[in-house]
Amino acid sequence: MLSWALTFFIIAIIAAFFGFSGIAGAAAGIAEILFFVFLVLFIIAMLARAIRGKPPTL
């Protein structure tokens, strides 16, 4: 999911560079939503792992 957020962010940057403000705004909005969904799921996964008693792995 994080890779999708980065993809939409790059699309937004490229669209803004070429002057497509509508597409850039939409892509940036999608990237922001995907990033926050990723962040929430990541935190839930870390909390679930901590509750089960497993140490974090790197």
Secondary structure, DSSP 4 states (H G I P E B T S, - for coil): -HHHHHHHHHHHHHHHHTT-HHHHHHHHHHHHHHHHHHHHHHHHHHHHHHHTTPPP--
